[in-house]
């Protein structure tokens, strides 16, 4: 009895007109209103409300809530796809909320559209495995090349910066602790101009390469010094502006 008090429409029965063209179904059926509306979720119906505000509304049933005794219809002219009893997100469109107790009858216009019938079902995209393999190989090659540009263990920031600068204008690689430039020159520790040599059997302008190394090394040293000064000044400014630098008390 307590359950019936909470759901005044649980026992109510109204005429339900079924769609035409189904001879196996009766023309009309008398069923509990809230249950029949719940079973019509996703279907398009025409609802007639009771007097004094009698009206007729068409829409797709989004939900029929037995706890609140409310019917929610999507009244868009084009039936939305994807509405079912398990739908978590409401499709876009206009909605109408009607108290189930104000419904005198409803007509089932069309049944819920299944996923196989939906024209809105997205086409499955095929995966180009060859393209995936090519991209994977390219990424691996890029990572290996980046790893190869790193100097051996113990390489300083200055030495690595010099190698990076030279590699921007010349083919460069590491061979142990030795920088090999254009497969013609080798630069040994401590990687200064005086440490530039021709590889065995190599031919090239050794003096020019020494000047290039000396110039690039000077640029690297200047840049690193500037970064250190900027970092130190930024740290000092932060300390001056911090509460820790303010003396407490009067």
WOVENLIN-V398524 format. One record per backbone hydrogen bond with DSSP energy under -0.5 kcal/mol. NH is the residue of the N-H (numbers start at 1). CO is the residue of the C=O. E is the energy in kcal/mol with one decimal. If there is no record, write none. Layout:
nh: [NH & NH]
co: [CO & CO]
e: [E & E]
This chain:
nh: [5 & 6 & 7 & 8 & 10 & 12 & 14 & 16 & 17 & 17 & 18 & 25 & 29 & 31 & 31 & 33 & 34 & 36 & 37 & 38 & 39 & 40 & 40 & 41 & 42 & 43 & 44 & 45 & 46 & 47 & 48 & 49 & 50 & 54 & 57 & 59 & 60 & 61 & 62 & 63 & 65 & 66 & 69 & 70 & 71 & 72 & 73 & 73 & 74 & 75 & 75 & 79 & 87 & 96 & 98 & 98 & 100 & 101 & 102 & 103 & 104 & 104 & 105 & 106 & 107 & 108 & 109 & 109 & 110 & 113 & 117 & 118 & 121 & 128 & 129 & 132 & 133 & 134 & 135 & 136 & 137 & 138 & 139 & 140 & 141 & 142 & 143 & 144 & 145 & 146 & 147 & 148 & 149 & 150 & 155 & 160 & 161 & 162 & 163 & 164 & 165 & 166 & 167 & 168 & 168 & 169 & 170 & 173 & 175 & 178 & 179 & 180 & 180 & 181 & 181 & 182 & 182 & 184 & 185 & 186 & 187 & 188 & 188 & 191 & 195 & 196 & 197 & 199 & 202 & 206 & 209 & 210 & 211 & 212 & 213 & 214 & 215 & 216 & 217 & 218 & 219 & 220 & 221 & 222 & 223 & 224 & 225 & 226 & 227 & 228 & 229 & 230 & 231 & 232 & 233 & 234 & 235 & 236 & 237 & 238 & 239 & 240 & 241 & 242 & 245 & 246]
co: [1 & 2 & 3 & 6 & 7 & 9 & 31 & 29 & 15 & 106 & 27 & 22 & 16 & 14 & 29 & 12 & 9 & 32 & 33 & 34 & 35 & 36 & 37 & 38 & 61 & 40 & 110 & 59 & 107 & 57 & 105 & 55 & 102 & 52 & 47 & 45 & 74 & 43 & 72 & 72 & 70 & 64 & 65 & 65 & 98 & 63 & 71 & 96 & 60 & 73 & 94 & 77 & 84 & 73 & 71 & 96 & 69 & 69 & 99 & 100 & 48 & 102 & 48 & 15 & 46 & 17 & 44 & 107 & 44 & 42 & 114 & 114 & 118 & 126 & 127 & 128 & 129 & 130 & 131 & 132 & 133 & 134 & 135 & 136 & 137 & 138 & 139 & 140 & 141 & 142 & 143 & 144 & 145 & 147 & 152 & 156 & 157 & 158 & 159 & 160 & 161 & 162 & 163 & 164 & 165 & 166 & 166 & 180 & 178 & 175 & 187 & 173 & 178 & 179 & 185 & 171 & 180 & 181 & 181 & 197 & 179 & 186 & 195 & 188 & 192 & 193 & 186 & 184 & 199 & 204 & 205 & 206 & 207 & 208 & 209 & 210 & 211 & 212 & 213 & 214 & 215 & 216 & 217 & 218 & 219 & 220 & 221 & 222 & 223 & 224 & 225 & 226 & 227 & 228 & 229 & 230 & 231 & 232 & 233 & 234 & 235 & 236 & 237 & 238 & 242 & 243]
e: [-1.6 & -1.4 & -1.4 & -0.6 & -1.8 & -0.5 & -1.4 & -1.4 & -0.5 & -1.3 & -1.1 & -1.9 & -1.3 & -1.0 & -0.7 & -2.1 & -0.7 & -2.5 & -2.2 & -1.9 & -2.1 & -0.6 & -0.6 & -1.3 & -2.6 & -2.8 & -2.1 & -2.9 & -2.6 & -3.6 & -2.9 & -2.6 & -2.8 & -0.7 & -2.7 & -2.2 & -2.8 & -2.6 & -2.7 & -1.4 & -2.4 & -0.6 & -1.2 & -1.2 & -3.3 & -2.9 & -0.5 & -2.8 & -3.2 & -0.8 & -2.2 & -0.6 & -1.6 & -2.4 & -3.0 & -0.5 & -2.4 & -0.5 & -1.9 & -1.6 & -2.6 & -0.5 & -1.4 & -1.3 & -2.8 & -3.3 & -2.4 & -0.7 & -1.8 & -0.6 & -0.6 & -1.2 & -0.6 & -0.5 & -1.3 & -2.1 & -2.6 & -2.4 & -2.5 & -2.4 & -2.6 & -2.2 & -2.3 & -2.5 & -2.4 & -2.2 & -2.4 & -2.5 & -2.3 & -2.2 & -2.3 & -2.2 & -1.1 & -1.1 & -1.9 & -2.4 & -2.5 & -2.0 & -2.2 & -2.6 & -2.1 & -2.4 & -2.5 & -0.8 & -0.6 & -1.3 & -1.9 & -1.8 & -2.9 & -1.7 & -2.4 & -3.1 & -0.5 & -0.6 & -2.8 & -3.8 & -0.5 & -2.5 & -2.5 & -2.9 & -2.6 & -0.5 & -1.6 & -2.7 & -1.3 & -1.4 & -2.6 & -2.7 & -2.8 & -1.4 & -2.0 & -2.2 & -2.0 & -2.2 & -2.6 & -2.5 & -2.6 & -2.8 & -2.4 & -1.8 & -2.1 & -2.4 & -2.4 & -2.3 & -2.5 & -2.7 & -2.2 & -2.3 & -2.3 & -2.1 & -2.4 & -2.8 & -2.3 & -2.3 & -2.7 & -2.3 & -1.9 & -2.2 & -2.4 & -1.8 & -2.1 & -2.2 & -1.7 & -0.7 & -1.6 & -1.7]
